[in-house]
Amino acid sequence: MLNRISKRNDCSIYKIEEEGKTSVNRLVISSAETRAICNDTTVMGVNYTRKLRKACSMAMKSLQEEQVICLEERKTIVFNILRGGLNFGLREAIADAFDWNLHGSSFISAQRARVNPDSEEWHIIESDYQKVYMPQSAQIVIGDVVATGTSLEFGLEALVKQAEINNTNIESILFFTYGGKRTEEILENVDALCRAKFKGYQSTTLCYIEGRFTVPTVSTPLTIKLTGTDLVKREALMAPEFVESQYENPAFPMERCVIYDAGSRAFWLPEYLEDVIEYWEQVHTMARRGRTFEQQVGERVPNLDCSKFGAVDLEELASAQLTKLKSIANS
């Protein structure tokens, strides 16, 4: 299902090959920087956003060299859906990749929430801030974390409306995400809309970072999960390098989510660390009640070979993770 199309600039790029028609060019990108983000929860704050920016820069450089995309400096606009889009540092990533300075940036806020605390439905509760600039012809570059896709759907609809108001002709969309399959469903709809509204619309390119992950529902057989929020490895389509990296540390396949809350991970670390610590405390409690490492890995990443890790005591592993995370939180 994955066909490697490039390995250059310290970045591997795979094309998703599946039966069925799609108008979206779906890719999976893998780099040492993004594997570190997915695997190591201590990668946070500026260190996290710098790694993500570097990875996106390397990917764009490779995509341009392979002629998968064809960005032009004065046409390129980074469309930031706040606050998740700021994690990717795409304005600077483009400058790093191509030594450009004349590309632009636009901003829109889109904060989602559950319809009610027990609901699996989400809606937009805040969308007041907009600063949308566009040239006459625009090539849009976006980055966001996508679970339910509520914010993305809202943001892209606003983008198309604003383009029409500005008499802008959108030529292409390049999208980077830690996300699930809902991402491509939304982009397929937007691709069709753009082809109908904008003369000469060329392409929609979707770059999944390290994999197309799964968003758990109430029926997903995971003991610990946040439905509509987590991005998990169970039943995910993942880059080979990322799968192999799981064996580097027994804690890596155990994490509840490949990204956790991206906003707090970048911009408010006390909240992020509280989230991760709470998860490992749950794991520690389960281990004390008899849960084994093999059971936990078998639930979260069933295709891994647990024998490659050797003998792992789940309680000791959770305790070590908690010591490390609490030391950072209290420092």
C-alpha positions, 0 to 999 in steps of 0.5 A, spaced: 500 500 500 506 504 500 510 505 494 516 509 496 517 515 491 523 519 494 529 518 499 533 524 499 534 530 504 534 526 510 526 524 508 523 518 505 516 519 501 511 514 500 505 514 495 499 511 498 497 506 493 490 503 494 484 501 490 478 506 488 479 513 485 481 519 489 483 526 486 488 527 492 495 525 491 496 522 498 503 521 501 506 519 507 513 522 509 518 520 514 524 523 518 528 522 524 525 529 526 518 526 526 519 519 528 522 523 535 516 527 535 511 521 535 516 516 539 519 521 545 514 525 549 520 529 552 520 532 545 516 538 547 516 546 546 521 549 542 524 543 540 518 540 538 516 545 533 523 546 530 523 538 529 517 539 525 519 545 521 525 542 519 521 535 517 516 539 513 522 543 510 526 537 508 519 534 505 517 540 501 524 540 498 524 533 496 517 534 493 519 540 489 525 536 486 521 530 484 516 535 481 510 532 485 509 540 487 511 546 483 511 552 488 512 559 486 515 564 491 510 570 490 504 565 489 505 561 495 501 562 501 501 559 508 494 558 511 494 557 518 488 554 522 490 557 529 493 554 533 494 547 531 497 550 524 503 554 528 506 548 530 508 546 523 512 553 522 511 552 515 513 560 513 520 559 516 520 551 513 518 554 506 524 559 507 529 554 509 527 549 503 527 554 498 531 561 500 525 565 499 522 571 503 516 573 499 511 568 500 505 570 504 501 568 511 494 568 512 490 566 519 484 564 521 482 561 528 477 555 529 476 552 536 472 546 536 469 542 542 464 537 543 457 538 542 456 536 550 461 532 554 458 525 553 457 527 545 462 524 539 459 530 535 464 536 535 462 543 533 466 550 532 465 554 538 470 560 536 472 563 529 472 570 530 480 572 528 481 572 521 487 575 517 487 572 510 491 575 504 491 572 497 495 574 491 491 573 484 493 566 483 495 562 490 498 556 492 496 554 499 500 550 504 497 548 510 499 544 516 494 541 522 493 535 526 487 532 524 482 527 528 475 529 527 476 534 522 472 539 524 477 545 524 480 543 518 473 543 514 471 549 517 478 552 515 478 550 508 470 552 507 472 559 509 479 559 505 475 558 499 469 563 501 475 568 502 478 566 495 472 568 492 471 574 495 478 576 493 477 574 486 483 569 487 484 563 483 487 558 487 491 553 484 493 548 489 493 545 496 499 542 499 497 539 506 501 536 512 498 533 518 499 528 523 492 525 522 487 520 520 483 518 514 478 523 515 483 528 512 483 525 505 475 525 505 475 532 507 480 534 502 477 530 496 471 534 497 475 541 497 479 538 491 472 537 487 470 544 490 476 548 488 476 544 481 469 547 480 470 554 482 477 556 480 479 555 473 486 551 472 486 548 479 492 543 479 492 539 485 491 537 492 497 534 495 496 530 502 502 529 506 501 524 512 507 525 517 509 518 519 503 514 517 495 515 516 493 514 524 486 511 527 482 516 531 479 511 536 471 511 537 467 508 543 468 501 539 475 501 538 478 495 543 483 500 547 483 500 554 485 507 555 483 512 549 480 519 548 475 518 542 475 523 537 482 526 539 487 521 539 491 518 533 493 511 535 497 506 531 492 500 531 490 499 524 494 505 522 498 505 515 505 507 517 512 508 514 516 502 514 522 507 518 516 508 523 514 501 524 522 499 525 523 505 530 518 502 535 523 497 537 528 502 539 525 503 546 519 499 549 516 505 551 515 507 544 509 503 542 506 504 548 504 511 548 496 513 548 497 518 542 502 519 537 502 527 538 498 528 544 495 535 544 499 539 539 497 546 542 499 545 549 505 540 547 508 546 543 505 552 547 503 550 554 507 545 557 504 544 564 498 542 561 501 537 556 506 534 561 499 533 566 496 529 560 502 524 559 503 523 566 496 521 567 496 516 561 502 513 564 499 513 571 494 509 568 498 504 565 502 503 572 496 502 575 494 497 570 501 493 571 500 493 578 493 489 577 497 484 573 497 487 566 503 485 562 507 489 557 505 484 551 498 485 553 499 492 552 503 492 546 498 487 543 492 492 544 496 498 541 500 495 536 498 488 534 503 487 528 509 488 533 513 482 535 514 483 542 520 478 542 524 483 539 524 487 546 526 481 550 523 481 557 520 488 559 516 489 566 510 493 565 510 496 572 518 498 571 517 501 565 511 505 567 515 507 573 521 509 569 517 514 565 513 517 570 520 519 574 522 522 567 516 526 566 515 528 573 522 530 573 521 535 567 514 537 570 518 539 577 524 542 574 
